[in-house]
Amino acid sequence: MAWTAEKLAGLQRKFGDATGGDLLDPKGQRIAEKIFSEGGHRPAPYAGMPTLLDAPHIAFDAGSDISALDVALYGVPMDLGVTNRNGSRFGPRALRSIERIGPYNDALECAPVHEMSVADMGDVPMQSRFDLTQSHADVEDFVNRIVAQGVIPLGVGGDHSISHPILKAVAKDGPVGMIHIDAHCDTGGSYEGEKFHHGGPFRNAVLDGLLDPERTIQIGIRGAAKYIWEFSEMSGMTVIEAASITEANLPDIIAKARDVVGDGPTYFSFDIDSLDPAYAPGTGTPEVGGLTTREAFKLIRGMKGVNLVGGDVVEVAPAYDPTTNTAQNGAQMLFEILSLMQFSPSRTPK
């Protein structure tokens, strides 16, 4: 079929005077109407105060009413629990600096910041920059106040030790399941007199009755520290090692994860070091042989409809991230998890 003047005229009639917000596909127009204003205008991604995923900012003080929110984004700038390189205290700031994440999730066909009520609550206010125990108490109190108002918390670390105090808030009514994507199981014991480090939050959570190990799956595990993670399998967790993950068996792994967590309340924890250092060099404990970003996308997106009650993205350490790839990928994974929350049965539309 030859290109003709009639075909050109048809396109000119349809698109000649259309703006970027005028779309013929109803699915696309549904999103465009939420993002574009008259004349095809939309906010510049590089302008204004940076927030997590460009969500509106709410100053979350003790008396703040946030009950109208579906999801509260927040930062935890704390890395007192690291066992190797520090610097993830700057993770929330690094993710806020990344522009153009979303707003549309093409795989899940949603625009979560525009189709839910979502806000960036700022950072957990820490009473001490030196005291790990006090910092964890501050995190628990902050998330408690989010959960008490019926809002789903989605945090950005900070080191992975923050997941334990978050789970204390999220699992007040009983243990939750977990989808955990990471290079490390993080179920180690006490190191040098400290058990609340970033290598042990999920052992602590199980022993505190917060996490159901038989409804927990850990995906992407690898590295030389495997010998210290016996707690995972002995407690009943399902462990999927990175070496066993292929493009062909990703659907089976997704099906297994959905079977493990079932319909019950589930937490989603994503450690950026689950990605291979080629994609995420800016982290405290990088491990070669990790997931690609495409594999991570498929794993996360495959959890659509899981009953998520909270989540986190942790361990982005921008000092080791000269290209900002790690922060870019961290912000993207945060967006993917937020997108899942739009379909969580725990979300009560408001």
N, C-alpha and C positions, 0 to 999 in steps of 0.2 A: 504494500500500500504506500503510495507516494504522499509526501507532505504537500498539502494543497493550501490555497488561499482561504478556502472555506474552513478548514481545520484551524488555521490561524485566527480567522474571524471569530470562531466559536470560543477559542481560548480568551480572546480579547474581551468578548462579551461577559464571560464568567469572571475573569480575573483582572481586567484592565484597571478598574477603579477600586479593587479590594485592598484592604489594609492587611497587615500581618495578623490581625485578630478576626478577620472574616474568613471562615472556613466552610467548605461545603459538606465535609464529613461530620455528621452529628456528634460522633464521639470526640473529635477534635474540637468542635465548636463548644461543647460542654466545658472543656478545660479552658479554652481561649476566653470565654466570657468571664471566667474568674480571675484571669491574669491581665488581659488587655483592657485598657480604657478606650474611650472614643478617640478615633483617629489612629488607632494602632499603637497607642502609647503603653509602655510597661516600665516598671522601675529599672533603673540601671543597676546591674549586679555588683558594680564596683563602687556604688555611692551609698552614703548613709552609714549608720553605726553597724558594724558587723555583728551578726548573731548566728547561732547554730542554725544552719539550713535556711537562713534569711527569715526565720520565724519572728513574729512580733516579740518585743521584749516586755516582760513584766517584772518589776522589782518585787521579789518575794520576801516580804517581811513577816514577822510573827502573826500579824493580824490579817494578812492578805486573804481575800476570798478568791480562790481560783477554781471553784467548783464547776464553773461553766466550761472548763477546759476538758478536752479528751486526753491529751498527752502533754506532759510537762518535760521539756528538755532542760538539762542543767549540766554544769561543769563541776568537776572535782579536781582542782589543781593541787594534787598531793601525790608525792612519790616516796614517802618515808619507808615504804615496805619493799623497796627493790633489793634484789640480791646481786645485780650486775650493774649496768650503766643506768644512772639516774637521768632525769630530764623530762619524764612524762608529766610532771607538774605543769608544763607548758602546753600539754595536749589540747585542753579546751580552747586556749587562745589560738592555737594553730588551726584547729578545725573551723573556728569562727572566721578566720581570714580567707577561707576558701570560698570563691564565688562560683555561681552557675552550677550548683548541685540541684537537680530537678529543674522546675517544679513538677514535671510530669514523669511518672514511672511507666515507661512504655511496655514493660513485661506484665505488670500488674494492673495497668490501665487505671491509674489513679493519680491524683495530685494531693498528697496527704496534708501539706501545709495549708492548702486552699479548701480542701473538702472535709477537713476536721478542724476542731478548735485546738490549735497548737501554739505554744509560746516558749520562748527561752527565758528561764527563770533566773539567769545569771549563775554565778558560782556559789557553791557551798561556802559560807563564811567560816573559816577556820580560826579557832581561838589561839592556836599555837602552830608555828611552822616547824617546831622541833619535836612535838609529842605525837607519836603514832596512835596511841590509845585515845587521846583526846580528839584527834582528827577523825578516827572512826566513829566516835560518839557524835561528833558534829554531823557526819554524813548520815548516820542513822536518824538523828533528830530531823534533819532537813527533809529526808525522804518520807519519814513518818508523817510530816505535815502535808506532803503531797498526797500520799495514799489515803489519809484520813478524809480528804475531800473528794474521794472517788475518782481520782485522776491517775492515769498510767504514767509512771516515771521512766524516762529514758535518759541515762546519764552518759557523760563523756569523761574518761579519766585522763590523767592519773593512772596509777599502777593498779594491778588487778586485785590487790588486797581490798579495794573499796567494795567489791561485790559482796563480801561477807556482811558488812553493816547495812548495805542496801537490802540484802535478803532478810535481815532482821526486821526491816520495815515491811517488805512485801509479803513475807510469809507469817505474819502475825496470827492468821487464822488456821494455820496448818502448813505442812511442808508442800513445796511446789516442785514441779519437774523442771528440767533445764535442757536447752539446746546450747551447747558450749563449743564454739569453733576457736581453736587455739593450737599452737605448737606444743603446749605443755598441759598436762592434766591438772596442775595446780592443786594437788592433793597430798603434798609433802607434809612432813611433821615439823616439829620445832627445830629451828636452826639457831644455834648459839644463844639459846634462852628465849627466842622470840617465835611464837607460833602464828602470829597474825600478819606474816609477810605475804608478798604477792605470789609465792609458790604454794600456798596452802589454804586459800579461802574456801575451797569447796569441801575439803576434809572438815574444816571448822563448821561449815554450814550443815553438813550431814550430822555431825556429832551434836550440834545444837538443836537438831530437830527441825531445821529450816528447809532442807533440801532432801527430796526423796531420791536416793541413789538409783532405785530401780526404774525411775522415770527420768533418768539423766543420760544423755548421750554426749560424748566428747569426740569431736571430729577434727582431723588434721594433725594428730599427735605424732611427734617424732623427736629425735635428738638423743644425746648421750645420757640424759638424766632419767631414762625410762625406768631404771632400777629402783628409783625412790617413789614410784607412783603405784605401788601395789595396792594401796587403799582403794583406788578407783575400781579395779576389777573385783577385789575381795568384798567390797561393799555392795556390788551389784550394778555398778555403772556399765554402760556399753561404750567401749572405746574403739574408734575407727582410726587406725594409723594412716598417716599421709601416704606411706608407701603402697597402701592397698587401694588408693583412690585413683580411678581412671575415668576418662570421659564416658566410657561405656557403662560403668557401674554406678554413676551418679544417681540415676533414677532409683536404683535399689537402695542406695544409702539414704536418699530422701524418704523412701517408703519405710525404711527401718526406723529412721528418726521419728516419723509421724506415729509409727506403731509404739515406739518406746514412750513418748510423752502422752499419747492418747488425747483425751478430751479435757483433761484436768488443767488447772492453772500452771502456766509454764513461763519461766524466765529465759531470756535470750542474752547470752554473753559472748561478745565477739572481741577477741584479742587480735590486734593488728599483726602480731607476729605469726598468726596462722598463715598469712601470706608469705610466699617466698621472699627473701631479701631483695630479689630483683625488682619486686613491686613495693616493698616496704622496708627499706634499710633503716628508717628512722625509728628504731625501737630498742628497748633495753636489752633484750635477749634474743637476737635474731638466730634463726635456725634454717640452714639451707635445706632444700627439698620440699618446700611448702606449696600451698595452693596457689593457683593463678587467680587473677581477679575474675575471670570468666567462671571458674569453678566455684568461687565464693558466691558469685551472683546466683548461680543455679541452685546452690545449697540453700541460700537464704530465701530466694523466691519460691522454692519448692515447699516452704512452710506456710504458704498462704492458708488462712483459716485456722491455724493453731491458736489455742487459747492463751495468748500472751498477756501477762500482767505486769511486765517490766522488762528492762533490758539495759545493756551498756555496751559501749565501744571503748576499749582501754589500750594503754601502753604506747600511744603515739608520742615519740620523743623527738621533737623537731630539730634539736641540735645535731642529730645524725642524719638529717633529711635535706641535703643541699638542693635537691630538685623540687622539693615539696610533694613528691609522689606519694609519700606515706600519708601526709595530711589529706591529700586529695582522695586517696583510696579510703582513708578512715571516714571522711565526711560522706563519701558515697555509700559505704556500708551502713553508716548511721541513717542515711536516707532510706536505704532498702529495709532496714528494721522498722523504721517509722512507717513505711508503706504497709508492712505486714500488720501493724497495729490498727490500721483502718479496717481490717477484716477480722479482728479478734472478737470472739464472742464476749469477752470481758468488757469490751468498749460499749458504753451506753450512749448512743447518739444524743447530742445536746443541742 
